[in-house]
Amino acid sequence: MFDAKMYKFHKKKKKKKKKKKNAFLNINRDVCEINCRPFLLITTKSRFCVLEDRSNPLSLSLSFSLSLSHTHTHTQTSKSWKQVMDYCFRSLTRLSVSTIVLAILLSSLSFTCTEAYDALDPNGNITIKWDIISWTPDGYVAVVTMYNFQQYRHISPPGWTLGWTWAKKEVIWSMMGSQTTEQGDCSKYKSAQPHCCKKTPTVVDLLPGTPYNQQIANCCKGGVINSWAQDPNNYASSFQVSVGAAGTTNKTVKPPKNFTLLAPGPGYTCGPAVVGKPTKFITPDGRRVTQAMMTWNVTCTYSQFLAQKTPTCCVSLSSFYNETIVPCPTCTCGCQNNITHPGSCVDAHSPYLASVVNGPGKNTLTPLVQCTKHMCPIRVHWHVKLNYKEYWRVKVTITNFNYRMNYSQWNLVVQHPNFDNLTQIFSFNYKPLTPYSSINDTAMLWGVKFYNDFLNQAGPLGNVQSELLFRKDKSTFTFEKGWAFPRRIYFNGDNCVMPPPDAYPYLPNASSRLRFSLFTIMSTCLAVFFVFV
């Protein structure tokens, strides 16, 4: 790391005798910098060693900081760069180990949190549009619409809950298509009572069957919003709100702030309201287009870590070529401990099962799972079932171990390199997901409507299954090293825990492919012949 202002090179005038040019470097020994990322700078007095920034924050290289304020003529050229490097690396040994470790730890503080980033859906988010459609004497009327632009993550029952903080002293006079959970203190209004006077209102969707005079388009679905890829006709939810004690022009009105979204639990982080291009509305007859007075956009992104500290699903594996069944890793979603945490799980054969399931906590979102080694509400099993000459077959089974949750409109996302040659799928719907258009290795699977789109609670009916038929690509297909198993699996948008790679079912005798001897084939054919003749 050189500073051009710290030194000057002076060229010596040419003489009759040709001499080599050199510069004696007067080194500033009082400067030593450890620079980890642009925003962190630690200065000590143990010479002059620098950890330079690189594009990869984990890639650090050594350099040195020099003070070349003086240049002199010297007869020996070996005293220049050799002396510099000697000083630099000698000074490095004088740095304490704790200083270097501290610098590396501090450098990690400059990392940007990427928990909300999903590699399989990089552009997925929920966008809230706040469209002011008309002005009133003391405020405005707005239509608020939530668009679920996520490919496979939907909002399941009991639905979304939206909150915000008013910028001034606004109140809600009335609502259509939704309601606030609390009215708040409206005692200062003597004649007409507002719908809500809270500074931080909390809004929920109305239930199906709401009277028509209280509905607007895309409302009243109990807060359920399907994913964009799974059901593009039902990926939005709307409500209308009449706001008072607010501005009455584009210059005086202020957007709400501190938006929060529960869907139905935590996990979403919403940004500030940003002025956007006014939304245009088409009349029901399609012959006229109206435009919002003003539009604010709010973007909310999802983080599985914020939603739940522990995983919610796991994956088990098996194959026809190995008798080993690889279970979900032990304690994936928790551990059985009825001594310190009684009631954390329920034995499937317990005589008190019905009373526990229908107990006081039956309406809560807290899972009540069947006692297993993995303790996950959902298990996905991938079984390599058959091997043909040109094809191979897989069976996928999703099992619900949660006694308090029925999963409607469930979906499964699987990443495997052979999905570009998927030939047939049985009893599931299928859609390829191609976030990176040149790669087709990710598939979204979900149930057939009125057949298996509803995953029942834990019990004999708490599972759905399907089979997938793949065409072999001779250049890539193999059963070696776990290639036949998925790279990752998501259930309802949450990443499921895979077994460790060294536990995958392996080929017999460490063979890279299945080999059938001629004798085995002939023996099988003769046996079949004698059975039927």
N, C-alpha and C positions, 0 to 999 in steps of 0.2 A: 504494500500500500504506500505509494509515493505521493508526496505533495509537491506540486510544481512550484509553489511559492516558497518552499523551504530551501531551495538550492539553486545554484546557477553554475552552468558550465562555461568556463572561459578557455577558449582555444588559444594556444600559444602560437605566436607568429612563426611562420616557416623560416628556417634558417638554411644555410647552404647544406649543412649536414642533416640528413633525414633522421629524425628521432621519433620514437614511438610516443604517441600522445597518451597521457594518463592524468588522472585527477586523484589527488590524495583526499580521502573523505574524512572530514572532521565529524565524528559521530557524536551525537547528543546522547550521552549515556543515562541521562536522568529521565528519559521518556520510555515508558513501557505501557502498551495498551493491549487490552484483550477486548476485542470488539465482536460480540455475538449478536448478529442481526443489527440492522441500522439503528434501532432505538435503544440499544443497550451499550454502555461504555463504562469499562472499569479501568481506572488509571492507578498504577502503582509505580514504585521507584526501583523496580528490579529489572533495569535495562529496558530493552526496546523490542518486545516481541508482540506480534499482532496475529489474532485469529481473524482471517478475512472472511467477509460474508460471501456466500455463494447462493445460486438460485435454489439449491436444495439446502434447507436449514440444517440437515444432518451432515452435510459435507463441509468440513472446515479445513482450511489449509493455512500453513504457516507462512508469514511474511515478516517484514521488518519495517520500522519507521526510522527514517534517516534525517539528520539535519546536515545539509550540505551548504552551510552558510559561508564557508571558507573553502577556497581551492588553492592548492599550492602545487608547485612543480616539484616533482620527486624523481629521483633517478631510478628507483627500483619499482617496477610495475607490480610486483607481487604484494605490495602493501595496500592495495586498493580493495578489490572485491573479496580477496581472501580474508583480509582483516575484518571486513563487514560480516561475512558469513560466520567467521570464527566467534565474533562477539555475540552474534544473534543466537546461535545454537548453544553457546556456553551460558548465555543468560536464561535460556529456556530451562536448563537444569536447575537454575536457582528458584524457579517458580515452584511454589508449594503445590502439592497435589490437590489440596483443598481449594486453592484459588481456581484451578482449572475445572474441578468438579462444580464449583459454584457458578462459574461462567456458563457451563453447559446447561445447568439447571435453570439459570436465569434466561438463557436463550429460548427455552421452551415456552416462556411466558408470552413470546411474540407470535406463537402459533395461533391461527384463526380457528375457532371452533367450527367443525364441519359435521356435527351430529345430525343436522337437519338435511344433509345431502344424502340422496339415495342414488346409487350408481345405476340401478335398473329403472329409475324414474327421475332423471336429473332435473326435469322442469316441473315436477309435480308440486302443486300448492292448492290452497283454497283462497280464492279471491273474493273479497267482499266489495260490492259496488253500492255506494250510497248516492242515489240519484234524487236530487231535489226536482220535483215535477211541477210544483206551484208554490206561490207565496201566499201567506195569510196575514191578517192585520198585525199579528205579533210573532210571526215565525214562518214556518213552511211545512209542506207535506212532502215526504220522501218515500221512495220505494227502495228497500234494502234487499239485495239479492246475494246469496252465497253460491258461488260456482265451485264445484269440486273438480279441479283440473288434474287430479291424481289418477293415474292409470288403474290402480288396483286397490287403493286404500279408501274405504267408504266409511260413512258414519252410521253405526248400527244403533238399535234401540238401547236405552231410552232417548236417544237423539241428541242433537246439538244444544248447547247453551251459550248464548252470546252476551258479552258484557262490554261496557265502555265507561268512560268518565266524561261528563259534559265539560266543555271548555269554559262556559259561563254559568248562568243560573237557569238553564233550560228545564222545561218540564215536558212530559208527554201528555197531550190532551186525549188522544185516542189511538188505537191500533187496530189493524185488520190483518188476519192471518197469523197473529202471534199475540203474546201477552207477557207482561212482566211478572216475575214471581212475587214481588212486593210492591205495594203502593207508596210507602214512605209517608212522611209527614206533610200533609196537604192542608193543614189547619188554617193557613193564611188565606186560602181561597174559600170565600163564604158562599157564593152562589153555585157555580159549576165546579165540580170536583174533577181534577185531572186524573188521568189513568195512573200516572206515576210521577212522584216528585223527588225521587232519590237522585243524588248526585252521581251515583254509580248504579244504574239500572241493570237488571239481569233479565234477559229475554229468552223465552222458550217458544217452540212451535206449538200450534194447536193440533189436536188429535183428529184423525179421520172421522167424518160424520159431523163436523162443525156446520152449523147453519150457513146457507149460501150467502146470506147478507153479511157474514163476518169473514168471508173468504176473498182471496185474490189468487191470481194464477201462481202455480208452484208452491202453494202453501198447504198447511194442514196435513202433513204426513208423519206427524209424531216426531219430527226432527230427524228422520231417516233420509240420508242422501246417498245415492249409489255412486259408484266410481264411474269415471268418464269412459273407460274402455268397456266395462261390464254392462252398463245401461246408459247410453248417451241421451236417452229421452228423460231420464230422471236424475240428472246430476246437479240440479239447482234447487234452491229453496228460497222463497221470498216472503216478505211481509211489508205492510205499509204503516208508517208512523206519522202522526201529526205533532209537530214540535212547537211549543210556545216559549215566550220569553227569550227568543233568539233573534238573530239578525234577519232583516227582510230584503236584503240585496246581496249580490255576490261579494261586495266589499265588506259588509258588516257581519255576515254569517261566519261562524267558526266551526270547523269540523270537530267531532268527538275525538278523544285521545285515549290511550292506554286500553286498546281493544284486547279482550280475552276471549278464547274459544275453547270450550270443553266439548269433546266429541266421542263418547259422552264424558270420558275422563280427561286428565291432563295430557299434554304431549305437543300441543300447538303453541307456537310463539308468533304473535302478530306484530307487524311493523306499524309505523305511523300512517295516518291517512294522507294520501298524496292526490293533488288535483289532477284529474285525468280528462281525456277527451269526453265531452258530453255524450251520454248514451242516447241512442235513437230507438224509439218504440214504434212498432207497426200496429195499426188498428186491427181488430179482429177480421174486418172485411178485406184487409190487405190493400186498401186504396189510399191510405194516408199514413204519413210518417211524422211523428212528433219527436221533440228533442228535450232532454233534461235541461233545466236552468243551470245546474252545476253538478258535477260528478266527482266523488272522492273514491279512490281505490285503496283498499287495505289488503296486504298479502300475508297469509299465515302459512307457515311451514311446520312440518311434523318432525319430531325427534322421538325415536323409540326409547331412548334413555330417559327422557323427561316423562314419557308416558308411564313407564314402569321400570323400576330398577332391576327387576329380575326378568328373564326370558318368559315367553308365554307359550312356546311350543318347542318340540324337539323332533328329531328324525331318527328312525331305526332302519336297518338295512339287512337284506338277505339275498340269496341267489340260489339257483338250481345247482350250481357246480360246487357248492360248499354247504355243509350241514350247519355251519355256524350262523346263528342269528345275532347280529350286532344290535344290542338294545340302545336306547337313549342313554347318554352319559348319566351316571348316578348323581343325584342332587342337582340336576340341570336347573330346575325351577324352584328348588327348595329341598329340604330334607325332612323325613318323617321324624317328628319329635313330639309325641303326644304327652310326654312328661312335663316339659316346660311350656309347650304350646298345645294344650288339649283342644281337640276339635279341628286341627289343621287339615285333616283328611278323614275320609270315611271308608271303612272296609266295605267292599262291594257285597259281601255276604253277611253283613251285620243285620240282626233282627230289628234294630232301631233305625234302619236306613231311612224309611219313609218319614219318621218323626223328625229326624235331623234335617232332611232336605226341605221339609215344609215348616221348619222352625222360624224363629223371629227374624233371621237374617235372609230370608228367601228373596226379598226384593232388593237386596244390596248388590253392588257390582263386585264384591269380594268373592273370588272363586271358592267353591267348596268342591275339592277334587277327590277322586278316588285314590286310596293309598297305593302308591307305586314307588319304585325306586327313583324315578325321575321327578315325580310330583308336578308334572306339567298338565295344564288343562287340555292341550291338544298334542296328539302324536301323529306324525306322518310316516307311514311305512312304505319304503321303496323296495320292491322285490323284482329281481331280474328273473323272469319266469321261464322263458323258452329261447332257444337258439335255433334259427333256421339257416338255410343256405344263403338266402339273400336278405333275411329280415331277423329281427330279434324283438322280443316282447317283454313289457314291463307291467307289473300290477302295482297300482298306487291305492293305498287305503288311508283314510283320515278317520281317526278315532277321537271322540270327545270324552274326556274324563271329568268334565265339569258338570256337577249336578245342578248348578244354578243358572246355566246359560244354554239357550238354544241359538244356534248360529244361522240366521236367515241371510240369504244372499252372500254366502261365504265365497271365498275365492282362494286359489292356490297359484303361486308363481314359482316356476321351476326353471333353473338354468342348467342346461346340458348342451354340449356341442352338437349332439345328433338331432336336435329339434329342427334343423334345416332340412331333415329328411324324414319328418314325421309323416307316416302314411295313413294311419287311421287311429281314431280314438273312440272309445266306447263309453256311452252314458255320461260323458262330460262335454261341456262346451269348451271350445278352444279358440284362442286368439294369440297370434305371435306378437311379442313386444320387441320392438327394434329401436331402442333409444339411440343406438349407433347403427345407422341404416345399413352399413356394409356387413354387419354381424347379426345373424339370425340364430341365436342360441337360447332365447328366453321365451317361455310360453306361459300364458295365463289360462288357468283352468277353473271352471265353475260349474255348478249343477244345472241340470235341465229343469226348467220351470214345471212345477207341480209333480215332479218325480223325485229329484234328490237335491233340490236347491235349498232344502231346509235340513240342517244337521241337528238332530235331536240331542237332548241332554244325555249325560252318561247313562249307560244301560245297554240292554240288548240291541236297541235300535240306534244307538249313538255312534253310527259310523256310515261313511259313504265310500265307494270304491269304484275304480275304473281300470281299464287296461289300455296301454299305448303300444302301437306297432310302429317300429322304426325300420327304415331301409338302411342296409349297411353301406357305408362308404369305405371301400377297401383301402383307401389311402390313410384312413384315420381309425377305423374300427378295431377294437381290441378289448379283451376282458382283463388285460394286464393292468396292475397297479390301480385298480379301482376306477378305471375309465368309465365303466358302465353306470356308475352312480352319480347323482347330481352334484353340481358344484355348490349350489345354495338353494334353499327353499324358503318361501315366505307364505305365511298363512294370514289372511286378512291384513296384509301389509306389514306384518311383524316378522322379522328374520328369525328362523328356527335354528336351534343349535344342532350342528352336525356332529356325528361321532368323530374321534380323531382318525386321520388317514391310515395310521398303522393298524387300526382295528378293523378295517374293511375286509369283507370276505375275499380270500385270495384263491387263485387257481390251484388245483391239486398239483403237488410236486413242483410248485413254483413255475409252472408252465406258462408261457406267454399266450398260448391259445389252446383251445381244446383239440386234442388229437385222438382220433378214433382209428384203431388198427383195423386192418382188413379182416383179421380173424374175428374181431368183435362184431363187425357189420354182418359177416356171413353167418355167424352163430345166431344173431338176432333174426335174420331172414329165415333161417332153417326152423327156428323155434316157432315163428309165426306160421310157417307153412304147415308144420305138423299139427298145430292147434286147429287150423281151419280145414284140414284135409281129412 
